[in-house]
Amino acid sequence: MPLLDQIERYLSETHVSPTRFGRMAVGDPRFVHDLRSGREPRLATRERVRSFLLQPRPDQ
């Protein structure tokens, strides 16, 4: 599944705002907006986000 799709699913399931997600995952509040606009993150950034997505969620 593409990274943006994984992020969109996370946002939908957790009701976290895109800005907050970007801050929590990579320290960049515009991260999701930029991805939606076509930004292609570096491999290290993609791995960092995927690692964040695998962490237990507060609601679990």
Backbone torsions as a table, in degrees:
resi	resn	phi	psi	omega
1	MET	NA	132.4	179.0
2	PRO	-58.6	150.1	-176.9
3	LEU	-56.6	-45.6	-179.0
4	LEU	-61.3	-38.6	177.7
5	ASP	-63.3	-40.1	177.9
6	GLN	-63.2	-42.0	179.7
7	ILE	-66.5	-44.9	179.8
8	GLU	-60.2	-40.1	177.5
9	ARG	-63.2	-45.2	178.2
10	TYR	-58.7	-45.8	-179.1
11	LEU	-62.1	-41.7	-180.0
12	SER	-65.4	-42.3	-176.9
13	GLU	-74.8	-31.6	-173.9
14	THR	-103.4	-12.9	-177.0
15	HIS	60.9	27.3	174.0
16	VAL	-82.1	139.0	178.6
17	SER	-72.1	152.9	177.3
18	PRO	-56.9	-38.0	179.6
19	THR	-64.1	-46.2	180.0
20	ARG	-64.4	-41.6	178.1
21	PHE	-57.6	-48.7	-179.9
22	GLY	-58.7	-40.9	178.1
23	ARG	-64.6	-45.1	-177.0
24	MET	-68.9	-41.9	-172.9
25	ALA	-80.4	-42.7	-173.7
26	VAL	-137.6	4.2	179.1
27	GLY	74.9	21.9	-177.3
28	ASP	-131.6	104.2	-177.6
29	PRO	-64.1	-18.1	179.7
30	ARG	-96.2	4.0	-173.4
31	PHE	-54.8	-53.2	-177.4
32	VAL	-65.5	-42.7	177.7
33	HIS	-58.0	-45.1	-179.3
34	ASP	-65.0	-39.7	176.9
35	LEU	-62.0	-43.1	178.9
36	ARG	-62.6	-25.9	179.8
37	SER	-90.4	3.3	176.1
38	GLY	108.4	1.4	179.3
39	ARG	-60.2	138.4	174.9
40	GLU	-110.6	105.8	-177.6
41	PRO	-71.7	156.2	176.6
42	ARG	-65.9	162.0	179.9
43	LEU	-56.6	-44.6	-179.2
44	ALA	-61.7	-37.6	178.7
45	THR	-69.3	-42.8	177.8
46	ARG	-59.9	-43.0	179.4
47	GLU	-65.2	-38.6	178.2
48	ARG	-62.6	-43.4	179.2
49	VAL	-66.6	-44.5	179.4
50	ARG	-62.7	-37.5	175.8
51	SER	-62.9	-42.5	177.5
52	PHE	-60.9	-42.8	-178.5
53	LEU	-65.1	-24.4	179.9
54	LEU	-83.9	-13.4	179.8
55	GLN	-67.2	148.1	176.0
56	PRO	-59.6	139.9	178.9
57	ARG	-86.9	149.8	179.9
58	PRO	-56.8	-29.6	-177.8
59	ASP	-84.9	-0.3	-177.7
60	GLN	-94.7	NA	NA
